[in-house]
Amino acid sequence: MPQKSLDELNVPLYITTMTPRKAIPEKVIDLVQEWGATRLYGNISYEVDELRRDINTTEIGKKKGVKCDFVHDKLVVN
């Protein structure tokens, strides 16, 4: 259902699984670069593992020229 709604808005949906979980930040930044983007936006997660993941993603992004912004609950990109 979400895929069809996003397709109508011309927004691609990408789903993948990662093992081990510690590899997620590097993979996310690699995908951002592969898609030619320089910014990543996401919702802040409050669980400790997810906070560490987001911090690592931000640190890796900074090294690779990707600006990461994590915000509370809602996100609007203009």
Residue pairs with C-beta under 8 A, 6 or more apart in sequence:
2 13
3 13
6 12
6 13
14 31
16 27
18 24
18 27
21 49
21 53
22 56
24 53
24 57
25 53
25 56
25 57
25 59
25 60
26 60
28 40
28 57
29 40
29 57
29 60
29 61
29 64
29 66
32 38
32 39
32 40
32 61
32 66
33 64
33 66
37 66
38 65
38 66
38 67
39 66
39 67
39 68
39 69
40 57
40 61
40 66
40 67
40 68
40 69
41 68
41 69
41 70
41 71
41 75
41 77
42 54
42 68
42 69
42 70
42 71
42 75
43 70
43 71
43 72
43 73
43 74
43 75
44 51
44 54
44 70
44 71
44 72
44 73
45 51
45 53
45 54
54 68
54 70
57 68
58 68
58 70
60 66
61 67
61 68
62 68
